[in-house]
């Protein structure tokens, strides 16, 4: 039991201080470096932790941690409020609908999905993660965060995933201004090739973005002439979810 408790505490410490080194964890717990390293490797083999992509000597939480969160959300007011409007949106757009939540500034996490009946459609598994700056779901959240959070994300670096990814800080800032004006965000091949999405934020009482709802489709069915209609549908759905969650 002591080893299990130690593993959980190290997992919590990584989540709190990530990306963190073995040496930093050793100082936090006062444990031998070999013990901490062995625990980190065990947790990584199970999918709970991973080496940082930017610095492999540092550790961060893995996909399994993020996948547990959606399951915990299923009994929440957000999940309950979103499900029926998502089904209605799917029926109107006949495209796949995703509900995603932000994991701080780290990423967006897919927590629910309603599939369309097209033989060819986009697919994101529950628990899938994606960067905030390169996706419609992420930018819909970013557009409603405080300026200091946006600048913090920019300072961390904006990775380019395609030629159209808004990896230039000024391009991203301009796009966020447009989202605040239009009420929805658009992603056309900016993260995954051939994948497009239109997303709108689900807001808390004080205007803080809790989640996003998005229409997702392959690029072959993206139609710029339909963008205003899709944008209105997804924005109306996000507003309906917000109202349901707040009991309006």
Buried (B, 14 or more C-beta within 10 A) or exposed (E): EEEEEBBEBBBEBBBEBBBBBBEBBBEBBEBEEEBBBEBBEBBBEEEBBBBBEEEEEBBBBBBBBBBEEBEEBEEBEBBBBBBEBBEBBBEBBBBBBBBBBBBEBBBBBBBBBBEBEEEEBBEBEBBBBBBBBBBBBBBBBBBBBEEEBBEEBBEEEBEEBEEBBBBEBEBBBEBBEEBEEBBBBBBBBBBBEEBBBBBBBBBBEEEEBBBBBBBBBBEEBBEEEEBEEBBBBBBBBBBBBBEBBEEE
